[in-house]
Amino acid sequence: MSRTQQITAWLHTFAPAPTHTRPTEWLRAAVGAGTAVLLSGWLCSVMFDPQTARHLVGPIGASAVLLFAVSSGALAQPWSIIGSYLVATLVALCITHLFGYTLLSASVALSLSLIVMCMARCLHPPGGALTLCVVFANPKLTAMGAQALLPVVVSGGTLLACALIYNNLTRVRYPRHHAATPATSVHHTNDLTPQSRVGINSEDLDQALEELGEFVDVTRDDLEAIIRSTEKHALRRSMGDIRAAQVMSRDVIWAQPQTTAQEGLRMLLLYHLKALPILDEKQQLIGIVSMVDLVEPSLHSTKTHRWAGLRKRNAVLLGDIMSSPVSCVNSQAHAVELIPLLSDRGLHCLPVIEQGKMIGVITQTDLIAALHRDLLSHLN
């Protein structure tokens, strides 16, 4: 790369990055942030005084941008705002007590606050602004001493409460959950789910984050979700247009709720099936029965009456033991959507529904055959 190209590439780093959010999301965040700052400032003014509220409005406004506009970020989670506000205030009070209210005190307090926030895992940029606000506090806030925590807690707590209520009411999940434990096998063994055994797994992600060693303003859960979604879209592109309608079996064997368990077992064995859809008199899918349901030793004919052993199977109807509701897909579902249902969730039979009617079923065998054909087409 020539010197000119290097300079051009460097200048391009100053250009704004593309945004993937919609204007409606901008409006949602703007309304929430403005309302939260208004309520937070008003409550602080009522409980303390307007001058103190105005003195704290800077970091409160910065926090509002994070909590409402980028609420999925690691820097915008509840502990980040609570912990950072406490750390910033306490550090600033300690430094000013020792060194007074000077620019040097502000610099030292900011540096120390940053270190403590990192140690406490509550990094929150407005916490740095709050440190400076406390160092250069107005006389009333300064005179409060350690009680200066009270207006900070009230303002920050009100802002956080607004974010918790408003974000969830507007269908933005907040706070983000911590990383979940890896999904385990439906067979209750120590094996990971089939899709977790290949490609990128949680350990790979942890190692990559550790190697990066820098601040990443996204929660680990969201980062993993982005990676999984990217893999899914890449797989969808590479697999072509394999839809449920092409994969499904159309000549479906099914039973009614009034069918006895004995007859249901006979049908499963006769047709070499692992699951039997249950349809009502209007041909609507209302449940499904698997081989496990029929041979489990503690089946129930009613909610209060237990029957045991295979000898009483004639007394039990499939409607009493079927599983409901049933996981279904429509005829246009892509193969990428079918894979986790028939692998990770361990379903043996996936009904295909169109306009309320079952038009076919997809088994693990059907999906494997379709994937095999797709693989051969790529080899050719």
C-alpha positions as CSV (number, residue, x, y, z in Angstrom):
1,M,0.0,0.0,0.0
2,S,1.4,3.4,-1.0
3,R,1.8,6.3,1.3
4,T,-1.1,8.1,-0.2
5,Q,-3.3,5.1,0.2
6,Q,-2.3,4.8,3.8
7,I,-3.2,8.4,4.5
8,T,-6.5,8.0,2.6
9,A,-7.4,4.9,4.6
10,W,-6.4,6.7,7.9
11,L,-8.7,9.7,7.0
12,H,-11.5,7.3,6.3
13,T,-11.4,6.2,9.9
14,F,-12.7,9.7,10.8
15,A,-15.9,9.2,8.7
16,P,-19.1,8.3,10.6
17,A,-19.8,4.6,10.7
18,P,-23.1,3.4,9.1
19,T,-26.0,3.1,11.4
20,H,-28.4,0.1,11.5
21,T,-31.1,1.7,13.6
22,R,-34.3,3.2,12.3
23,P,-35.6,6.8,12.8
24,T,-38.4,5.4,14.9
25,E,-35.8,4.1,17.3
26,W,-34.2,7.5,17.5
27,L,-37.5,9.0,18.4
28,R,-38.2,6.4,21.0
29,A,-34.8,7.0,22.6
30,A,-35.2,10.8,22.5
31,V,-38.6,10.8,24.2
32,G,-37.4,8.4,26.9
33,A,-34.2,10.2,27.6
34,G,-35.8,13.7,27.7
35,T,-38.6,12.4,30.0
36,A,-36.2,10.6,32.3
37,V,-33.9,13.7,32.7
38,L,-37.0,15.9,33.4
39,L,-38.3,13.5,36.1
40,S,-34.9,13.0,37.6
41,G,-34.1,16.7,37.8
42,W,-37.6,17.5,39.2
43,L,-37.4,15.0,42.0
44,C,-33.9,16.1,43.0
45,S,-35.1,19.7,43.0
46,V,-38.0,18.8,45.3
47,M,-36.0,16.7,47.7
48,F,-32.9,19.0,47.8
49,D,-32.8,22.2,45.8
50,P,-32.9,23.3,42.2
51,Q,-29.2,24.4,42.2
52,T,-28.0,20.9,43.2
53,A,-30.3,19.3,40.5
54,R,-28.9,21.6,37.8
55,H,-25.3,20.8,39.0
56,L,-25.9,17.1,38.4
57,V,-27.9,17.3,35.2
58,G,-24.8,17.0,33.0
59,P,-23.8,13.4,33.9
60,I,-27.5,12.5,34.2
61,G,-28.1,13.6,30.6
62,A,-25.0,11.7,29.4
63,S,-26.3,8.6,31.2
64,A,-29.7,9.0,29.7
65,V,-28.2,8.8,26.2
66,L,-26.6,5.5,27.0
67,L,-29.6,4.0,28.9
68,F,-32.1,4.9,26.2
69,A,-30.2,5.0,22.9
70,V,-27.7,2.2,23.4
71,S,-29.3,0.2,26.2
72,S,-27.8,-3.0,25.0
73,G,-24.3,-1.8,25.6
74,A,-22.3,-3.1,28.5
75,L,-21.7,0.5,29.7
76,A,-25.5,1.1,30.0
77,Q,-26.4,-1.8,32.3
78,P,-27.9,-1.1,35.8
79,W,-24.8,-2.0,37.8
80,S,-22.8,0.3,35.5
81,I,-24.8,3.3,36.5
82,I,-25.3,2.5,40.1
83,G,-21.7,1.4,40.8
84,S,-20.1,4.2,38.8
85,Y,-22.2,6.9,40.5
86,L,-21.2,5.6,43.9
87,V,-17.6,5.2,43.0
88,A,-17.4,8.6,41.4
89,T,-19.0,10.4,44.3
90,L,-17.0,8.6,47.0
91,V,-13.6,9.0,45.2
92,A,-14.3,12.7,44.5
93,L,-15.2,13.3,48.2
94,C,-12.1,11.6,49.4
95,I,-9.8,13.4,47.0
96,T,-11.3,16.9,47.7
97,H,-11.1,16.2,51.4
98,L,-7.3,15.5,51.1
99,F,-6.3,18.0,48.4
100,G,-9.1,20.5,48.1
101,Y,-11.1,21.7,45.1
102,T,-8.5,22.2,42.4
103,L,-8.0,21.1,38.8
104,L,-5.2,18.7,39.9
105,S,-7.7,17.2,42.4
106,A,-10.2,16.7,39.6
107,S,-7.6,15.0,37.4
108,V,-6.5,12.6,40.1
109,A,-10.1,11.9,41.1
110,L,-11.0,11.1,37.5
111,S,-8.1,8.7,37.0
112,L,-8.7,6.9,40.3
113,S,-12.4,6.7,39.6
114,L,-11.7,5.0,36.2
115,I,-9.4,2.4,37.9
116,V,-12.0,1.7,40.6
117,M,-14.8,1.4,38.1
118,C,-12.9,-1.1,36.1
119,M,-12.1,-3.1,39.2
120,A,-15.7,-3.1,40.2
121,R,-16.9,-3.8,36.7
122,C,-19.1,-0.8,36.6
123,L,-17.4,1.3,33.9
124,H,-19.8,4.1,32.9
125,P,-18.5,7.3,31.1
126,P,-20.9,9.7,32.7
127,G,-19.4,8.5,36.0
128,G,-16.2,10.5,35.0
129,A,-18.3,13.6,34.4
130,L,-19.9,13.1,37.8
131,T,-16.5,13.0,39.5
132,L,-15.7,16.4,38.1
133,C,-19.1,17.7,39.1
134,V,-18.5,16.7,42.7
135,V,-15.0,18.1,42.8
136,F,-16.2,21.5,41.5
137,A,-19.5,21.2,43.4
138,N,-21.6,24.2,44.3
139,P,-21.4,25.3,47.9
140,K,-24.6,23.5,49.1
141,L,-23.5,20.2,47.7
142,T,-20.0,20.7,49.1
143,A,-21.4,21.5,52.6
144,M,-23.3,18.2,52.6
145,G,-20.0,16.1,52.8
146,A,-20.7,12.4,52.7
147,Q,-24.4,13.2,52.4
148,A,-23.7,14.4,48.9
149,L,-24.4,10.8,48.0
150,L,-28.1,11.3,48.6
151,P,-28.9,13.6,45.6
152,V,-26.6,11.5,43.4
153,V,-28.4,8.3,44.4
154,V,-31.8,10.0,44.0
155,S,-31.0,11.4,40.5
156,G,-29.3,8.2,39.3
157,G,-32.0,5.9,40.8
158,T,-34.8,7.9,39.2
159,L,-33.1,7.8,35.8
160,L,-32.5,4.0,36.1
161,A,-36.1,3.4,37.1
162,C,-37.3,5.4,34.1
163,A,-35.1,3.3,31.8
164,L,-36.3,0.0,33.3
165,I,-40.0,1.0,32.8
166,Y,-39.8,2.9,29.5
167,N,-37.5,0.6,27.6
168,N,-39.5,-2.5,28.5
169,L,-42.8,-0.8,27.7
170,T,-41.5,0.1,24.3
171,R,-40.3,-3.5,23.7
172,V,-36.6,-2.9,24.3
173,R,-35.3,-5.6,26.7
174,Y,-33.5,-3.9,29.5
175,P,-31.4,-4.8,31.3
176,R,-29.6,-7.4,29.2
177,H,-29.2,-10.8,30.8
178,H,-25.8,-12.1,31.8
179,A,-24.3,-14.8,29.6
180,A,-26.2,-18.0,30.0
181,T,-24.7,-21.4,30.6
182,P,-24.1,-23.4,27.5
183,A,-27.2,-25.2,26.3
184,T,-27.1,-28.9,27.2
185,S,-28.4,-31.9,25.4
186,V,-32.1,-32.7,25.6
187,H,-31.0,-36.2,26.6
188,H,-29.7,-34.8,29.9
189,T,-26.1,-35.8,29.2
190,N,-23.0,-33.7,29.4
191,D,-22.9,-33.2,25.7
192,L,-23.5,-29.8,24.2
193,T,-26.3,-29.4,21.7
194,P,-25.5,-30.6,18.2
195,Q,-25.1,-27.1,16.8
196,S,-22.8,-26.0,19.7
197,R,-20.3,-28.8,18.9
198,V,-19.3,-27.3,15.5
199,G,-18.4,-23.8,14.5
200,I,-18.0,-21.0,17.0
201,N,-18.8,-21.9,20.6
202,S,-18.8,-20.0,23.9
203,E,-15.3,-21.0,24.8
204,D,-14.1,-19.5,21.4
205,L,-15.9,-16.3,22.2
206,D,-14.4,-16.0,25.7
207,Q,-10.9,-16.6,24.3
208,A,-11.4,-14.0,21.5
209,L,-12.6,-11.4,24.0
210,E,-9.6,-12.2,26.3
211,E,-7.1,-11.9,23.4
212,L,-8.7,-8.6,22.4
213,G,-8.1,-7.2,25.9
214,E,-9.9,-3.9,25.1
215,F,-13.2,-2.4,26.2
216,V,-16.0,-3.7,24.0
217,D,-19.3,-1.7,24.5
218,V,-21.6,-4.7,24.0
219,T,-22.7,-7.3,26.4
220,R,-21.3,-10.8,25.9
221,D,-24.8,-12.2,25.3
222,D,-25.5,-9.7,22.5
223,L,-22.1,-10.3,20.9
224,E,-22.8,-14.0,20.8
225,A,-26.3,-13.4,19.4
226,I,-24.8,-11.3,16.6
227,I,-22.3,-14.0,15.8
228,R,-25.0,-16.7,15.7
229,S,-27.3,-14.6,13.6
230,T,-24.4,-13.9,11.2
231,E,-23.7,-17.6,10.9
232,K,-27.4,-18.3,10.3
233,H,-27.6,-15.7,7.5
234,A,-24.4,-17.0,5.9
235,L,-25.7,-20.5,6.0
236,R,-29.0,-19.5,4.5
237,R,-27.2,-17.8,1.6
238,S,-25.0,-20.8,1.0
239,M,-27.8,-23.4,1.2
240,G,-29.9,-21.7,-1.4
241,D,-33.7,-21.8,-1.2
242,I,-34.6,-25.0,0.6
243,R,-38.1,-24.5,2.1
244,A,-40.3,-26.7,4.3
245,A,-42.7,-27.3,1.4
246,Q,-39.9,-29.0,-0.5
247,V,-38.7,-31.1,2.4
248,M,-41.9,-32.2,4.1
249,S,-43.8,-35.5,3.8
250,R,-47.3,-34.9,2.5
251,D,-49.0,-38.3,3.2
252,V,-49.3,-37.8,6.9
253,I,-50.3,-40.5,9.4
254,W,-52.3,-39.0,12.2
255,A,-54.7,-39.9,15.0
256,Q,-57.6,-38.4,16.8
257,P,-57.9,-37.5,20.5
258,Q,-60.3,-40.5,21.0
259,T,-57.8,-42.9,19.6
260,T,-56.6,-45.3,22.4
261,A,-53.0,-45.5,23.4
262,Q,-52.9,-49.1,22.3
263,E,-54.0,-48.2,18.8
264,G,-51.5,-45.2,18.8
265,L,-48.6,-47.5,19.6
266,R,-49.7,-49.9,16.9
267,M,-49.7,-47.1,14.4
268,L,-46.2,-45.9,15.4
269,L,-44.8,-49.4,15.1
270,L,-46.6,-50.2,11.8
271,Y,-45.5,-47.0,10.0
272,H,-42.0,-46.8,11.8
273,L,-42.8,-43.4,13.3
274,K,-41.5,-41.7,16.4
275,A,-44.3,-39.2,16.8
276,L,-48.0,-39.1,15.9
277,P,-49.8,-35.8,15.2
278,I,-53.3,-35.5,16.9
279,L,-56.1,-33.7,14.8
280,D,-59.6,-32.9,15.9
281,E,-62.8,-33.3,13.9
282,K,-62.0,-30.1,12.0
283,Q,-58.6,-31.4,11.0
284,Q,-56.9,-28.9,13.3
285,L,-53.7,-29.9,14.9
286,I,-54.2,-29.9,18.7
287,G,-51.3,-32.1,20.0
288,I,-48.7,-34.7,19.3
289,V,-47.8,-38.0,20.9
290,S,-44.4,-39.6,20.9
291,M,-43.2,-43.1,21.6
292,V,-41.9,-41.9,25.0
293,D,-45.4,-40.7,25.9
294,L,-46.8,-44.2,25.2
295,V,-44.2,-46.3,27.1
296,E,-43.5,-44.0,30.0
297,P,-44.5,-46.0,33.2
298,S,-46.3,-43.1,34.9
299,L,-48.8,-41.9,32.3
300,H,-52.0,-40.2,33.4
301,S,-55.5,-40.9,31.9
302,T,-56.8,-37.9,33.9
303,K,-55.1,-35.2,36.0
304,T,-55.9,-37.2,39.2
305,H,-55.9,-40.8,38.1
306,R,-52.5,-42.5,37.4
307,W,-52.1,-45.6,35.4
308,A,-48.9,-47.7,35.3
309,G,-47.7,-50.4,32.9
310,L,-48.6,-51.3,29.4
311,R,-51.6,-53.5,30.3
312,K,-53.9,-50.5,30.9
313,R,-53.0,-48.8,27.7
314,N,-56.5,-49.5,26.2
315,A,-58.1,-47.4,29.0
316,V,-56.1,-44.3,28.0
317,L,-56.9,-42.0,25.1
318,L,-54.3,-40.1,23.1
319,G,-56.0,-36.8,24.0
320,D,-55.2,-37.4,27.6
321,I,-51.4,-37.9,27.2
322,M,-50.6,-35.8,24.1
323,S,-48.2,-32.8,24.3
324,S,-49.7,-29.4,23.5
325,P,-49.1,-26.8,22.1
326,V,-47.1,-28.2,19.3
327,S,-44.0,-26.6,17.7
328,C,-44.9,-25.9,14.0
329,V,-43.6,-24.1,11.0
330,N,-45.2,-22.8,7.8
331,S,-44.5,-24.1,4.3
332,Q,-42.1,-21.2,3.6
333,A,-39.8,-21.8,6.6
334,H,-36.2,-22.1,5.4
335,A,-34.1,-25.1,6.2
336,V,-31.9,-23.0,8.5
337,E,-34.9,-22.5,10.7
338,L,-35.7,-26.2,10.8
339,I,-32.2,-27.4,11.8
340,P,-32.2,-26.1,15.5
341,L,-35.8,-27.4,16.0
342,L,-34.9,-30.9,14.8
343,S,-31.4,-31.0,16.3
344,D,-31.0,-28.9,19.5
345,R,-34.6,-29.3,20.6
346,G,-34.7,-32.9,19.7
347,L,-38.1,-32.9,17.9
348,H,-38.8,-36.0,15.8
349,C,-41.8,-34.6,14.0
350,L,-42.3,-31.0,12.9
351,P,-45.8,-30.3,11.5
352,V,-46.2,-27.9,8.7
353,I,-49.2,-25.6,9.0
354,E,-50.8,-23.5,6.3
355,Q,-54.0,-21.5,6.9
356,G,-54.6,-23.4,10.1
357,K,-54.4,-26.9,8.5
358,M,-51.6,-29.4,8.7
359,I,-50.4,-30.0,5.2
360,G,-47.3,-32.1,6.0
361,V,-44.7,-33.1,8.5
362,I,-40.9,-32.8,8.5
363,T,-38.8,-35.5,10.3
364,Q,-35.1,-35.6,11.0
365,T,-34.8,-38.1,8.1
366,D,-36.5,-35.7,5.7
367,L,-34.2,-32.8,6.7
368,I,-31.0,-35.0,6.5
369,A,-32.0,-36.1,3.0
370,A,-32.6,-32.5,1.9
371,L,-29.2,-31.4,3.3
372,H,-27.5,-34.3,1.6
373,R,-29.0,-33.3,-1.8
374,D,-27.9,-29.7,-1.2
375,L,-24.4,-30.9,-0.4
376,L,-24.2,-33.0,-3.6
377,S,-25.4,-30.0,-5.6
378,H,-22.5,-27.9,-4.3
379,L,-20.0,-30.7,-5.1
380,N,-21.3,-30.9,-8.7
